[in-house]
């Protein structure tokens, strides 16, 4: 994420990111954005995309978003985002069943890591090393 990029708050309203640290993985089906400064009425701490593992072609980093997201709001806690979108696409056959199963498995993994504050959801360590 870059300064000025749009992000979504808990109610789906667009917010603006001032700075963020993005953590991408080549072996995990999610990525995490720790938000340093957010120009918003929300207090979002991080945003995680359930996504295929990142790849690097020597020039660019690529990853495929799988719709289901999670965010950590300082006041509201960990929230699932875009559940309806993911479930509608899954029901329509847009995603193969193997991807649907993987998304739900990863959702549970991310929720457990986020609740425990384990890497990569140890926000304080990520934004102030």
Secondary structure, DSSP 8 states (H G I E B T S, - for coil): --TT-EEE-TTS-EEEEEEEEEE--SSSSEEEEEEEEEESSS-EEEEEEEE---EE-SS-EE--EEEEEEEEETTTEEEEESHHHHHHHHHHTSS-HHHHHHHHHHHHHHHHHHHHT-TTS-HHHHH--
